[in-house]
Amino acid sequence: MMLLHSLIILATLFTLPSGCIAVTTNNKPTRTCSSTIGLCFNQVSDPATQMSVGLVLPPSGSFNREFIAQVTIPLPYGAAGFSLVDTQGTGSTSANDQKADEFFGTEPVMLEWFLAATQHTAAGAVSVNVLLVQRSMPSPDKAQLVPMVSDANITVSPLSAYTATNATFIYRCKKCFNMDSSGYLLLFRTDASPMYPAPGAYNASFTTKGATITRIDLANISEFESRDYASFLSAASLE
């Protein structure tokens, strides 16, 4: 049984090499078609984090308004996610950046992960895996990604699912980022366990130490626009 929880973090358990890997690439989005949704969109695939992130904007749209994301992560893993950073609001954008704290701007990071939980039903307690999507922010020292409270609106599609080999998160985000023109896509993946503030909590913090981080420059966000945006919302039950 699968439960969906509308936070903004994607995660499960996986193992990465020790130490932080931070690289800048110019991977170009490629056209891909989703067998789950039945529609085509532009997607970025990254060999370092092994993540694929598909993004869809409405016509003449921008990421500071709303977008649809499809994030696919191979299993097992700890936590993974992405950020969209406006280069106008950040410092260095040099390809020589090597420290994780130099990659994070002041933008939120969308994280995804699994949580083993107990659901109480009329028939008794049932063990379930909850797919979590959490909107997080870097701590002042960039050592952690911590939950944030905001007016962002996140709707997780019931088509989000996991198999024996990967997890796919599909969701609609409103007011999740500030980027409205060019910038870069920041991919984040860690094997660190979630740090929950209390037993039974769904929100969590994650350390950035030892994470794999990739920055992919996005020169033209219009390539993510789709005239089929309304069809995407309908197909993924995100209306």
C-alpha positions in Angstrom: 0.0 0.0 0.0 1.3 3.5 -0.8 0.5 6.8 0.8 1.3 10.2 -0.5 2.2 13.2 1.7 2.3 16.7 0.3 5.6 17.9 1.7 8.5 18.6 -0.7 11.2 16.0 -0.2 12.0 12.8 -2.2 13.8 10.0 -0.4 14.6 6.3 0.4 17.7 4.4 1.3 20.8 4.3 -1.0 24.6 4.3 -0.8 26.9 6.9 -2.4 30.7 7.2 -2.4 32.0 8.9 0.7 32.8 12.6 0.4 30.9 15.3 -1.4 30.9 15.3 -5.2 30.0 18.7 -6.7 30.1 19.3 -10.4 28.8 21.7 -13.0 27.6 20.3 -16.3 25.9 21.6 -19.5 23.6 18.6 -19.9 20.8 19.5 -22.3 17.2 18.7 -21.7 15.9 15.9 -24.0 12.4 15.1 -25.1 11.0 12.1 -23.4 7.5 10.5 -23.2 6.1 9.2 -20.0 4.3 5.8 -20.1 2.7 6.8 -16.8 1.2 10.1 -17.9 1.0 9.3 -21.7 2.5 12.7 -22.6 5.9 14.0 -23.7 8.0 16.7 -22.0 11.7 17.8 -21.6 13.8 16.0 -19.1 17.3 16.3 -17.7 19.2 13.1 -16.8 22.3 13.2 -14.7 24.8 10.3 -14.4 26.4 11.6 -11.2 23.2 11.5 -9.1 21.5 9.0 -11.4 18.4 11.2 -11.3 16.0 12.2 -14.1 14.0 15.4 -13.7 11.2 16.2 -16.1 9.7 19.7 -15.9 6.6 21.2 -17.5 5.6 24.8 -17.7 2.3 26.3 -19.0 2.6 28.4 -22.1 4.5 31.7 -21.3 4.9 30.3 -17.8 7.7 30.6 -15.3 9.0 28.5 -12.4 8.1 31.2 -9.9 4.4 30.7 -10.7 3.8 27.0 -11.2 5.2 23.9 -12.9 4.8 20.1 -12.9 7.8 17.9 -12.0 8.4 14.2 -12.6 11.5 13.0 -10.6 12.8 9.5 -11.1 15.4 8.1 -8.7 16.9 4.5 -8.7 16.5 2.5 -5.6 17.9 2.2 -3.0 18.7 5.8 -1.9 18.6 8.1 1.2 17.1 11.4 0.0 17.2 13.2 -3.2 15.7 16.4 -4.8 16.3 19.5 -6.8 16.4 23.3 -6.7 15.9 25.9 -9.4 18.3 28.8 -8.8 18.1 32.2 -10.5 21.6 33.2 -11.4 20.7 36.8 -10.9 20.1 36.1 -7.2 23.2 34.1 -6.5 26.9 34.7 -6.3 29.5 32.7 -8.3 28.3 30.6 -11.2 31.8 29.4 -12.1 32.3 25.9 -13.4 35.1 25.6 -10.9 32.8 25.6 -7.9 33.6 22.5 -5.9 32.2 23.0 -2.4 28.6 22.1 -1.7 27.9 25.3 0.1 28.9 27.2 -3.0 26.2 25.5 -5.0 23.2 26.3 -2.7 21.8 29.8 -3.2 18.9 31.1 -1.1 16.3 29.0 -3.1 14.3 26.2 -1.6 15.2 22.6 -2.4 12.5 20.1 -3.2 13.4 16.8 -1.6 11.9 13.3 -2.0 12.1 10.2 0.2 10.3 7.2 1.6 9.2 6.8 5.2 8.2 3.5 6.8 5.1 4.3 8.9 2.2 2.7 10.6 -1.4 3.5 9.4 -4.2 2.9 11.9 -7.3 1.5 10.2 -10.5 -0.1 11.4 -8.9 -3.4 10.8 -5.9 -2.5 12.9 -2.4 -1.2 12.4 -0.9 -1.5 8.9 2.8 -0.9 7.9 3.1 1.4 4.8 5.7 3.2 2.9 4.9 7.0 2.6 6.3 8.9 -0.4 7.3 12.3 0.9 7.8 15.6 -1.0 9.1 18.4 1.2 10.1 22.0 0.5 13.3 22.6 2.3 15.9 25.4 2.7 19.6 25.3 3.2 20.6 26.2 6.8 22.7 29.4 7.2 25.9 27.4 7.1 24.6 25.2 4.2 25.4 22.1 6.4 21.8 20.9 6.3 18.6 21.1 4.3 15.8 21.9 6.8 12.0 22.0 6.4 10.5 25.4 5.7 7.0 27.0 6.2 5.7 29.1 3.3 2.7 29.8 1.1 3.8 27.3 -1.6 1.2 24.9 -2.7 2.3 21.3 -3.6 0.0 18.7 -5.0 1.3 15.1 -5.3 -0.1 13.0 -8.1 -1.6 9.6 -7.2 0.5 8.3 -10.1 3.6 8.7 -8.0 4.9 5.2 -7.2 7.8 3.0 -6.6 9.0 -0.4 -7.9 11.8 -2.7 -7.0 14.2 -0.6 -9.0 13.2 3.1 -8.8 10.8 5.7 -7.4 8.9 8.2 -9.5 7.5 11.3 -7.9 5.0 13.4 -9.9 3.7 16.7 -8.4 2.5 20.2 -9.2 4.2 23.1 -7.5 2.8 26.7 -7.1 5.1 29.4 -5.8 7.9 27.0 -5.0 10.8 28.9 -6.6 11.8 32.4 -7.5 13.4 31.7 -10.9 11.6 33.3 -13.8 14.3 33.4 -16.5 17.7 31.7 -16.9 19.4 29.9 -14.1 20.5 26.5 -13.2 19.0 23.2 -12.0 20.6 21.9 -8.8 20.3 18.1 -8.2 21.0 16.7 -4.8 21.3 13.1 -3.6 22.5 11.8 -0.3 22.7 8.5 1.6 22.2 10.2 4.9 19.2 9.2 7.1 16.4 11.7 7.7 16.6 13.6 11.0 13.1 13.8 12.4 12.2 16.4 15.1 10.0 13.9 17.0 8.6 10.4 16.7 5.8 10.3 14.2 6.9 13.4 12.4 6.8 13.6 8.6 9.1 16.6 8.2 12.8 16.0 8.4 16.2 17.6 8.0 19.1 16.3 6.0 22.9 16.8 6.1 24.6 18.0 3.0 27.9 16.3 4.0 28.8 13.5 1.7 26.1 14.3 -0.8 26.3 14.1 -4.6 25.4 17.5 -6.1 25.2 18.4 -9.8 24.5 21.9 -11.2 23.0 22.0 -14.7 22.8 25.4 -16.5 19.4 26.2 -17.9 19.8 29.0 -20.4 16.3 28.9 -21.9 13.4 27.9 -19.6 10.9 28.3 -22.5 12.0 24.8 -23.7 10.0 23.4 -20.8 6.7 25.1 -21.9 4.0 22.9 -23.2 0.7 23.7 -24.9 -0.5 20.4 -23.4 -0.1 21.7 -19.8 -3.8 21.3 -19.0 -3.7 17.8 -20.4 -0.8 17.0 -18.0 -2.8 18.3 -15.1 -5.7 16.1 -16.1 -3.7 13.0 -16.8 -1.8 13.2 -13.5 -4.9 14.1 -11.5 -3.4 17.4 -10.5 -6.2 19.8 -11.4 
